[in-house]
Amino acid sequence: MSRAIVLSCLIFCFLPRESGGQVSELFERDFIQLLVNNHPVSLQASLEMEAGRQEIVAAKGAFDPMIGGTAYRKLFKGTDYYTKYDAGIRQPLNMLGMDIEAGFELNRGTFLNPEQSTPVSGLGYLGLRLPLLQGLTIDRRRTDLQLSRLYSEQTQIKNLDVLNKLLLDGLGAYWNWVRTRQRVEVLEEVLNNNQIVFEGIKVAYLQGDLPAIDTVEAFQQLQRISLQYNSELIQLQTTYNQIKANLYGRDAQPMAINKEIPVSVFEEAAVFQPKLIQLLGQDSVLNTHPNITFLKNESERLSTLLRWERERMKPRLDLQYNFLADTGGSPLEQTFFNDNYQAGVTLQFPLLFRNARAKTEQLKIYSRQNNLELIDEYNILVNTAEATRFRLENTRIQVGIAASITSDAKRLYDAELTRFRLGESSVFLVNTRELQYLQAQNSLIDLSTEEILQAYRLLFDMGILYTIVN
């Protein structure tokens, strides 16, 4: 018995499962969180941001302290020609492009160069290396650090753009699925009513109360509704597959959902929040649109490179000064500024500066191109947002009209049914009213969905879709 229990447990543990998990309800807020937190596209964008942050860490590595040393010895035919030791540490500073150095030298030998001679106990030094012209205000290390920060900002901008597009596509799939479900529900109700009416007319015909042509009319109406219903079922399966393609659980594993799972209704869409409706009328948020901020970031990147190329057009003049000290003497005996020092300058520059001059002119051209692209992009975004806002406002008007038409069509349909039961109407008139009501109801559903999608489209055009709905 115990072996059987253990075997059963092992079989249960290794049964295949849906790794993404399941959800019992899928309201809009739940769908948004699943989309943002688990979708592979969103996770890729997050990894890209992390790579951008690591780029900053890598650039800061140029300012890490460097420790090292050298040891040389020459021994030939029993003679110690020389033995040289030099160990130290160098600390680059993010200020004036200078380096601070400290170290220890110990040299000896029969044929040692006199200028490399050190006291018996060794020679300590502490000094700095300072650029006086090129590299004083900006150098390659500081340029790379600034560029890495700008690159990290670019990854964040791209992440926001990716999430905006992901949410626009995902919410479009979600509300199209909701629309199809509602159309199917309406058709199911009408189809059931038609089935009841058809059965009733058949009974009335058999009892001699109605002519045979009425059964043909009722059956034809039943077939029309059945045809629409089957067509909507196909569309429902399509939208269901689209929503499934956007659903992922933990570790970006596909998630299974039930077709009958509870979902949001149109009135629960986030775009109907009063604050959001107010925001949809603003244009100032376009200044923070990912496309605009990316081009501004690119402008700053080009400016940083241009500053460095202009710096390269200066001659290179570096000053090096080291304080020297006999490690065997008393600290009170040291006279750093009188006779115990080592100093020097290095001067270097190309005669024509053609490389730096050409790079400078190139960057000026790229900056001008970027500024023109920024102007053009802003103009495109303004016009796109204005067009979407116009469509949204008109769709809202249409929704109000469609709601009124649907309400009136329902009352006419119900009244015609009542008249038919009283023998004052015909099957033809009932079917006509029914089709009018069905058409009005479907039109209202489509326009309500379009209103939501246009509102989300406007948020996307303004570049704030993720910021708002998340």
Buried (B, 14 or more C-beta within 10 A) or exposed (E): EEEEEEEEEEEEEEEEEEEBEEBEEBBBEBBBEBBBBBBEBBBEBBEBBEEBBEBBEEBBEBBEEEEEEEEEEBEEEEEBBBBBBBBBEBBBEEEBBBBBBBBBBBBBBEEBEEEBEBBEEBBBBBBBBBBBBBBBBBBEBBBBBBBBBBBBBBBBBBBBBBBBBBBBBBBBBBBBBBBBBBBBEBBBEBBEBBBEBBEBBBEBBEEEEBEEEBBEBBBEBBEBBBEBBEEBBEBBEEBBEBBBEBBBBEEBEEBEBEEEBEBBEBEEBBBEEEEBEEBBEEEEBBEBBBBBBBBBBBBBBBBBBBBBBBBBBBEBBBBBBBBBBBBEEEEEEBEBEEEBBEEEEEEEBEEEBEEBBEBBEBBEEBBEEBEEBBEEBBEEBEEBBEEBBEBBBEBBEBBEEBBEBBEEBBEBBEEBBEBBEEEEBBBEBBBBBBBBBBEBBBBBBBBBBBBBBBBBBBBBBBBBBBBBBB
